[in-house]
Each structure stands twice: as structure tokens, then as C-alpha cells.
Amino acid sequence: MNSKREFLKQSLTTMLALGASALTAKGFAQKQPLNKPAAVANVQVKPIVVSTWQHGLAANQEAWGILVKHGKAIDAVEAGVRIPEADPDVMTVGYGGYPDREGNVTLDACIMDENQNCGSVACLQHIMHPISVARLVMDKTPHVMLVGEGALQFAKSQGFQEQNLSTSKAKKAWQDWLVESKYAPVINIENHDTIGMLALDSNGDLSGACTTSGAAFKMSGRVGDSPIIGAGLYVDNEVGAATATGMGELMIKTVGCHLVDEMMRQGMTPTQACKAAVERIANKLGDYKQFQVGFLALSKSGEYGSFSIQPGFNYAVTSKAGSQLLDAASILKV
């Protein structure tokens, strides 16, 4: 009886060992990220930074100055998007941005690091750099988002000075709009109302930032996707990061950037994930030809990709290979 018991015990031990070996060989026994995105041609040696639109080129250069010195991605994206925030010629971000229907420049921004820490401000007036206020909301408060007067008072308590963010060019555009007061944003002009930036640093950590003056001539108090974590920006340090541009309400309704990240988690490349998210929105809309929606994504491996409804959405990429401005693929063609 004892010999039979020993034989069964040894047999069971052997079977368990063989099973464990098989599981390990298949990658299930060890803790590791599921569905790691496959490497493709545009995988870069980190660090790398990507951002939306042509004004992303100058922003990327500022971020790159931090990344190339082995700085953190979170510091790089904050510094990078401050460039268009302060540029009066970028009329969809920060200083000189298109005002709302009342003639007021109101700003939205959010920022997110590799540890899922995030900060956001919305409907903020009179402060040049909403992204830096959002960073302090993340670093110094127990909250994620501050809005309106509360955001302004917090900014002032942190040493920010009130400034007039309107310019003569933006004021004239508003006065011209008042003649008909028709709210019909021009695709790829008035409604590419963000700079979204994603960075992968030398440590392999991801961060992102998004900042805007919002849709031109919006209703007073309107907030779009840009300051909404998961809609206009999302960072998942196990998988990748995504940011969005276009009609913000559509990204809010679908929690678009979180959707892109989750699709990358399921094994899609950044381009495939952006395309799937855009197509889901387009299918829901039916009349999608009237709108622009675009996503930009960066994977944990340094692979990047983008996709949009309308042609004309471009994005900037900066790495050790240099800087370039690329056109996103789109559902509609030129």
C-alpha cells in the first residue's frame, strides 16, 4: 500500500512539474503584460516624443531637450506644450486663442504621468500656462480637476499672475463671427483645438499632456475633451498612451483615448487602435463626414500611430533620428 501511495505521489509531482514547464514555455506562469503589441517598422530607440499638428514640431523640440538628457517624460510634456500655450499665432491653444461667444478666452488642460497620477483644469481664464496649473493640481492637491474661479484662485495661490490672453487678431475674429453668430467650426482649423503630447523617456516611462483654448466661439462655460482624463488624454504605462483632437464632445461620449489604450492592450498596434476608435465613432455618428476626430498613440515600445476621419490631420515625431511631420491616415480621402 505504501509503495502504491509513493508511486501515485511521484506521478502527480511529475505531472505538475510537466504542466508548470508547459505553462512557463507559453508565457503564462510568469507575471508579464498581456498581449504586448507587436514591434513594427517605426519602433524607435527611446526616448521619443510625439504631438498633434504642425505646432507640435516646436513643442517637441522643447520636450526633446529634457528627454535627451535622460529627463522624465512628465517634465518633458509639460515643458513642451508650454511653447504653443505662449504663442499668439497658435490660435487654438493658450494666449491668443479663439474666445467663446462672450469674447472670453477660457483654457482647458490636463497632464498624466506613468503612475496614473493626473491633474486637470477647465474653463480657466487669465493664466498663460494652464498645463502648469494642471501639473500642480496633480502634485499638490488631493484632487484631479479644478474649474473656473476655483482653478484661477488656486493658480494665483501658486504664484501665477493674471494676464490678458486676448490678442487683436483673436478679437477681430470674434467680432467678425458676431455678424452672423453661426456656430459651424471649420474642419481642421477651428476645431483642431488642442496640442496633445505623448513622451516615452529613457527609463521606459510614458507621460502625456493636452492643452487648448477650446472650440472657437463655443458657449460660455463649454468644456471639451482636452481636460478630461480618458477622453482627450490617457496614459497606461503598461501599454501605451493616447491623445485626441477634433470635436471634443465625440471623444467624451466614447472615452476615446482610454478606448485606444485598451485596444492596444488587446494587441493592436497604435495605428490599428486609433483606426478602430475612429471607426467606432464614425459608425455611431452615421453622418461622420461633417466632423473631424483624430487620435495619436504611442506604445510602451516606442511605436507610434494615428488615424482620423478627415484628411489633413498631421502630427510631429521627434527621436534620435530627428524630427518629422507626418500625415495621419483617414477614413475620407483628399
C-alpha positions in Angstrom: 0.0 0.0 0.0 2.8 2.4 0.9 4.6 1.7 -2.4 1.4 2.3 -4.3 0.9 5.6 -2.4 4.5 6.7 -3.2 4.1 5.8 -6.9 0.9 7.9 -7.1 2.6 10.8 -5.3 5.6 10.7 -7.6 3.4 10.5 -10.7 1.4 13.5 -9.5 4.5 15.5 -8.8 5.9 14.7 -12.3 2.6 15.7 -14.0 2.5 19.0 -12.1 6.1 19.7 -13.0 5.5 19.0 -16.7 2.4 21.2 -16.6 4.3 24.1 -15.0 7.0 23.7 -17.6 4.5 23.9 -20.4 2.8 27.0 -18.9 6.1 28.7 -18.5 7.0 27.9 -22.0 3.8 29.5 -23.2 4.4 32.6 -21.0 1.5 32.1 -18.6 3.4 31.0 -15.4 5.4 34.2 -15.1 3.7 37.6 -14.5 4.1 39.7 -17.6 2.0 42.2 -19.6 -0.8 40.6 -21.6 -1.0 41.0 -25.4 2.2 43.0 -25.8 1.9 45.0 -29.0 4.0 43.6 -31.8 7.0 45.5 -32.9 6.8 47.1 -36.4 8.9 49.3 -38.6 8.5 52.6 -36.8 9.6 51.4 -33.4 12.2 53.9 -32.2 15.0 53.7 -29.7 13.7 55.6 -26.7 13.3 58.4 -25.9 10.7 59.6 -28.3 8.0 62.4 -28.2 5.0 62.8 -30.5 2.4 65.6 -30.6 -0.5 66.8 -32.6 -0.4 69.2 -35.5 2.4 71.3 -37.0 2.8 73.4 -33.9 3.9 70.2 -32.3 7.3 70.5 -34.0 8.4 73.4 -31.9 6.8 71.9 -28.8 8.6 68.6 -29.4 12.0 70.4 -29.6 11.5 71.8 -26.1 10.4 68.4 -24.8 13.3 66.7 -26.5 15.8 68.9 -24.7 14.7 67.3 -21.5 14.4 63.7 -22.8 17.8 63.7 -24.4 19.3 64.5 -21.0 17.6 61.5 -19.5 14.9 63.7 -18.0 11.4 62.4 -17.1 8.6 62.2 -19.6 6.3 64.1 -17.3 8.6 67.1 -17.2 9.1 66.9 -21.0 5.5 67.0 -21.9 4.8 69.9 -19.5 7.6 71.9 -20.9 6.8 71.0 -24.5 3.2 72.2 -24.6 4.0 75.4 -22.9 5.5 76.5 -26.2 2.2 76.8 -28.1 0.5 78.0 -25.0 2.6 81.1 -25.1 2.5 81.5 -28.9 -0.2 84.1 -30.0 0.0 82.7 -33.6 -1.4 79.3 -32.4 -5.0 80.4 -32.1 -6.3 77.1 -30.7 -4.1 77.0 -27.7 -3.4 79.4 -24.8 -2.5 83.0 -25.4 -4.3 84.4 -28.4 -6.7 81.5 -28.6 -10.2 82.0 -30.1 -12.6 83.3 -27.5 -16.0 82.0 -26.5 -19.3 83.6 -27.6 -18.9 86.2 -24.9 -15.4 87.2 -26.1 -13.6 85.5 -23.2 -10.5 83.2 -23.7 -11.1 80.1 -21.5 -8.5 77.4 -21.3 -8.5 73.7 -20.6 -5.6 71.3 -19.9 -4.6 68.0 -18.3 -1.5 66.1 -17.6 -0.9 62.4 -16.6 2.3 60.5 -15.5 3.4 56.9 -15.6 1.9 56.2 -12.2 -1.6 57.2 -13.2 -1.3 60.5 -11.3 -3.1 63.2 -13.2 -4.2 66.8 -12.9 -6.6 69.0 -14.8 -8.1 72.5 -15.1 -11.1 73.6 -17.1 -12.6 77.0 -18.0 -9.6 78.7 -16.6 -9.2 82.4 -17.5 -6.3 84.9 -17.4 -3.5 82.3 -16.9 -0.9 81.8 -19.6 0.0 78.2 -18.8 -2.9 76.1 -17.8 -0.8 72.9 -18.2 1.5 74.0 -15.4 -1.5 74.7 -13.2 -2.8 71.2 -14.0 0.6 69.8 -13.0 0.3 71.5 -9.6 -3.2 70.2 -9.2 -1.7 66.8 -9.7 1.3 67.3 -7.4 -0.1 69.5 -4.6 -3.8 68.7 -4.2 -5.9 65.7 -3.3 -8.0 66.4 -6.4 -7.8 65.7 -10.2 -9.7 68.6 -11.6 -10.3 72.3 -10.7 -12.5 74.5 -12.8 -13.4 78.1 -13.3 -12.9 80.6 -10.5 -11.6 77.8 -8.2 -8.9 76.9 -10.7 -8.0 80.6 -11.0 -7.7 81.1 -7.3 -5.5 78.0 -7.0 -3.3 79.2 -9.8 -2.8 82.6 -8.1 -2.1 80.9 -4.8 0.8 79.1 -6.5 2.3 82.3 -7.8 0.8 82.6 -11.3 0.0 86.1 -12.4 -3.2 87.1 -14.2 -2.7 88.2 -17.8 -4.8 89.4 -20.7 -4.8 86.4 -23.0 -6.7 88.1 -25.9 -4.9 89.4 -29.0 -6.1 91.9 -31.6 -6.2 89.1 -34.1 -8.4 86.8 -32.0 -10.6 89.7 -31.0 -11.2 90.6 -34.7 -12.0 87.0 -35.5 -14.7 87.1 -32.7 -16.1 90.4 -33.9 -16.4 89.0 -37.4 -18.1 85.9 -36.1 -20.6 88.1 -34.2 -22.0 89.4 -37.5 -23.8 86.1 -38.1 -23.1 84.3 -34.8 -23.3 81.0 -36.6 -21.6 78.1 -34.8 -20.0 76.0 -37.5 -16.4 75.2 -36.8 -14.2 74.8 -39.9 -12.8 71.3 -40.0 -9.0 71.1 -39.3 -9.0 74.9 -38.5 -11.2 76.0 -35.7 -11.8 72.5 -34.3 -8.3 71.2 -34.2 -8.3 72.9 -30.9 -5.5 71.1 -29.0 -2.0 70.2 -28.7 -1.7 66.7 -27.3 1.8 65.4 -26.5 3.0 61.9 -25.5 6.5 61.0 -24.5 8.5 57.9 -23.7 11.6 58.6 -21.7 15.0 56.8 -21.3 13.6 54.9 -18.3 10.8 53.5 -20.5 8.1 55.5 -18.7 5.2 57.3 -20.5 3.5 60.6 -19.8 1.1 62.9 -21.7 -0.2 66.4 -21.7 -3.1 68.1 -23.5 -3.9 71.8 -23.6 -6.3 74.0 -25.5 -8.4 77.2 -25.8 -11.3 75.0 -26.8 -13.6 75.2 -29.8 -13.8 78.7 -31.3 -16.9 80.7 -30.3 -18.2 78.0 -28.0 -20.9 78.6 -25.5 -19.7 80.2 -22.3 -18.7 77.5 -19.9 -18.3 74.8 -22.5 -15.6 72.2 -21.7 -14.4 69.7 -24.3 -12.4 66.6 -24.1 -9.0 68.1 -23.6 -9.1 68.3 -19.7 -11.0 65.0 -19.4 -8.8 62.1 -18.4 -9.7 59.2 -20.6 -11.3 61.4 -23.3 -8.6 63.8 -24.6 -5.7 62.0 -23.0 -4.9 58.7 -21.3 -1.6 57.1 -20.2 -1.3 53.4 -19.3 2.3 52.8 -18.5 2.0 49.0 -19.1 0.7 49.5 -22.7 0.9 53.0 -24.1 -0.6 56.5 -24.3 -3.1 58.3 -26.5 -4.3 61.8 -27.1 -7.1 63.2 -29.3 -8.1 66.2 -31.5 -11.2 67.3 -33.2 -14.8 67.6 -32.0 -14.3 67.1 -28.2 -17.8 66.1 -27.5 -17.3 62.9 -29.6 -14.3 61.9 -27.6 -16.1 62.5 -24.3 -19.0 60.3 -25.4 -16.7 57.4 -26.2 -14.0 58.0 -23.6 -11.9 57.8 -26.8 -8.3 57.8 -25.5 -9.0 55.2 -22.9 -10.5 53.2 -25.7 -7.4 53.5 -27.8 -5.2 52.3 -24.9 -7.5 49.4 -24.2 -7.3 48.3 -27.8 -3.5 48.4 -27.6 -3.7 46.3 -24.5 -5.7 43.7 -26.6 -2.8 43.5 -29.0 -3.4 46.2 -31.6 -0.7 48.5 -32.9 -1.1 52.2 -32.2 -2.3 52.8 -35.7 -4.8 49.9 -35.6 -6.1 51.1 -32.2 -6.6 54.7 -33.4 -8.3 53.4 -36.6 -10.7 51.2 -34.6 -11.6 54.0 -32.2 -12.2 56.4 -35.1 -14.3 53.9 -37.0 -16.4 53.2 -33.8 -17.2 56.9 -33.5 -17.9 57.2 -37.2 -20.3 54.3 -37.2 -22.2 55.7 -34.3 -22.5 59.1 -36.0 -23.7 58.0 -39.3 -23.2 61.5 -40.7 -19.5 61.4 -39.8 -18.4 63.4 -42.9 -19.4 66.6 -41.1 -16.9 66.0 -38.3 -13.2 65.6 -37.6 -11.9 63.2 -35.0 -8.3 62.1 -34.7 -6.2 60.0 -32.3 -2.5 59.8 -31.8 -1.0 57.0 -29.8 2.4 55.9 -28.6 3.2 52.4 -27.3 5.4 51.3 -24.5 7.9 50.0 -27.1 8.1 53.4 -28.8 5.8 52.6 -31.8 3.5 55.4 -32.8 0.5 55.7 -35.0 -2.5 57.9 -35.8 -5.9 57.9 -37.6 -8.7 60.4 -38.3 -12.0 60.8 -40.0 -11.0 63.7 -42.3 -7.7 64.0 -44.2 -5.4 66.8 -43.1 -4.6 65.8 -39.5 -0.8 65.7 -39.1 1.4 65.0 -36.1 5.1 65.7 -35.2 7.5 62.9 -34.2 10.9 63.6 -32.6 13.5 61.0 -31.7 17.2 60.4 -32.1 16.5 60.0 -35.8 15.4 63.7 -35.9 12.0 65.4 -36.3 9.4 64.9 -38.9 5.8 65.9 -39.6 3.6 63.1 -40.7 0.1 62.9 -42.1 -2.4 60.6 -40.4 -4.3 58.1 -42.5 -8.1 58.8 -42.6 -11.4 57.3 -43.5 -12.1 60.1 -46.0 -9.6 60.9 -48.7 -8.5 64.1 -50.3 
